[in-house]
């Protein structure tokens, strides 16, 4: 797979550096400057989860696209929890991989929309936009960069119904036609972390057939 993806991305005009085990990849990511990391979960010496976790804890914020086994929902959720920006299940079409990479690179280089000032509160949750911190009942909630960006977008568009396509374009930088369930997975994570009863959410709602809605003051 390393050889195949290297040839594919080189043909697309990318400069590619590769590592065949997790420890080597981690060392290089900590010492060198890359635009994006394509990270497989199944790696010798150190798996992709541990690599992702260590990079985020060490303050490395470059986009990470994780490659997971087909249908392994637990792998996808674990990767998102550790700070991966998106996931792609194997086997995948080369065009889908390059489209995801291009979108993540566009998102990383695009100017950020202005964030709400200071803090925002809903229920027991306080969002500090300057410190990029979220607390629930006064306790710090660990969130990935993408989860925080999604939460910020919801706050900026509270009470409005937002389509999955709009979220993919505005938060991930993907084209509207991109086929991915990453929005659903990230929303699931927000509910798990911020809702009192994630199975019956009060703040992060699904509007059947249309998209999602964030209510800061549920009726």
Secondary structure, DSSP 8 states (H G I E B T S, - for coil): -HHHHHHHHHHTT------SSHHHHHHHHHHS--SEEEEES--SSS-HHHHHHHHHHTT--SEEEEEEETT-HHHHHHHHHTT-SEEEEES--HHHHHHHHHHHHHHHHS------SSEEEETTEEEETTTTEEEETTEEE---HHHHHHHHHHHHTTTSEE-HHHHIIIII---TT----HHHHHHHHHHHHH-SSGGG-SSEEEETTTEEEE-SS--
